[in-house]
Amino acid sequence: MDVLNDFLTFLEKELSLDEMKVHTYSPLALAYIGDSIYDLIIRTYIISKGSKAVGKMHKESSLYVNAKTQAKIYHTIKDTLTEEELSVMKRGRNAKSGSKPKNTDLITYKHATGFETLIGYLYVTKQLERLVALIATGLKSTQLTQSDTAPSTGENEVSHSD
């Protein structure tokens, strides 16, 4: 994971980034960056399986990047978290966002936000090995199969959430 930490150090230097002090960010700010990091990891996973039409890759990634899947990952990993990680995830889950979920119920949305908050926290604190391990564990739990990611026939299209 040194490569990823080196990348973050490179970003900090080249972009003259201020030091990120995790405890100065709200849970929703951590969820904001966590959402992007999770999406980047999923897109990396999808493209690593081979090049295909961008629309197909987007549909495949939307199977993973949505509140329902993220809430499932939340429940899968919560018993494996440290006290600090669990506290961060709960703060994200309990944060008042001021917006209503578009494609899911409120409880699922809150669990997904908790998961995104944890991902943001791990990213900002440069715990990238842990971040990737938790996502890998969560993805295994989703049980998305090759048939779930096969080209669509147009019926029952996946809605684009998050």
N, C-alpha and C positions, 0 to 999 in steps of 0.2 A: 504493500500500500504506500510505500515511499513515493512512488511515481505520482499518485494522486495528491499527497501532501506537498510534493515538490511543485505540482501544478498550482495548488492554492497559493503557495509562497510566491511563485512566479506572477500570478495574478495580482497579488498584493503589491509586489514591487513595480510591475509594469504599469499598473493602473493607479498607483499611489493611493491604494485603499486605506481607509482608516482601520485600525484594529477593531475587530468585531468582539464586543463584550456581551456574551450571551445573556447575561442577567439584565441587560438594559433593554432587551427586546420583549415586546408583548408576545403572548402565545400565537396571536394571529400573524404577527410579523414573521415568526419562525415557521408557521404554516405556509406563508407566502413563498418563502425560499424553499421550504421542504417540498411543496407541490412541484416546483420547477426541477428540483434535483431528482425526485422520484420519476417525473416525466422523462428526463434525460436518460436515466438508467433504463427505463422501459424502452425508450426509442433505441438505445444502444443494443439492448437485448434483441429487439425485433430486427434491426438491420443486420445484426450479426448472423441471422439465420439465412441471409441471402438477399440480394437486391430484387425488388419487385416494384410494381406501380406504387407511387406514393399514396394514392387513395387506399390501396389495400393495406399498406403499412399503417396508415392512420386508423383504419378500422380495427386492425389487429391490436394496436396499442390501446385503443379505447376499451378493449376488453379488460385491460389491467388498470388503466388510469380512469377510474370512476369511483364514486363514493361507495358503491356496494362492494367492490373488490377490496378497496382500501379498508373498509370497515371489517371485512372478513380477515384481512391481515392483522388488523388491530387486535381482534379476539385471539388469533393464533399466537401472536408473539407476546401478549401481555404477561403471561405467566413466566416468561424467560427474562424479563427486564430487571435491571437493577432498581433499587428504590428511587434513585434520581431519575432514571429513564421513565419509570412508571409515573412519577410525580409530574414530569414534563408532559407526558402524554395525556394525563388527566386534566392538567391545566388547559391544554389545547382543546380537549373534549368539552370542557365546561366554559370555554370562552364565549362571550356574546358577540356574534359577528354582525348583527344588525341586518343581515340579508337572509332571505328564505331560500332553501334548497330548490333547485329547478327540477331535478329528475329523480328525487328520492325523498324518503321521509326524514324528519328532523333528527331522530335518533341515529340513523345510519350516517347522515351528514356530519353529526357531531363526532361520531367515532372516526370517520374519515379525516376530519380536521385534527383530531388528536394524533392520529398516525402521521399526518403531514407535519404537525408541530414537532414530533419526535425526530423525524427525518431532518427537519431544519435545524434542530438543536444539535444533532450529531454532526451535521455538516459544518455548522458555525464553530463547533468545538473541535473540529478536525478529527473526529472519531470515525474515519471513513471505513476502516475495516469492519467495525461494528455495524455501521449503517448498511453496508452491502450484505453482511451476514444476515441481518434481520430481514432485509428485503428478500433475499434468497429463500430464507425459511418461509416467509409469507407467501411467496410465489408458488412454492411447492404445495402449500396448503390450499391454494385456490383451485387446484386440480383442473386447470385449463388444459385441454388436450389438443392434439394436432387438429382434430375435427372442429374444435372451437375456433381455431385460427385459420381454417381452410378458407379459400375464396368463397365469398358470399354469392348466393343466387338472387339476392335482392329481396328475399322474403325475410321478415323479422329482423330488419337491420338493427344494429346496435346504436342506441342513442349516444350522442356525444355529451358526456357530463364532465364537470370540472373543467 
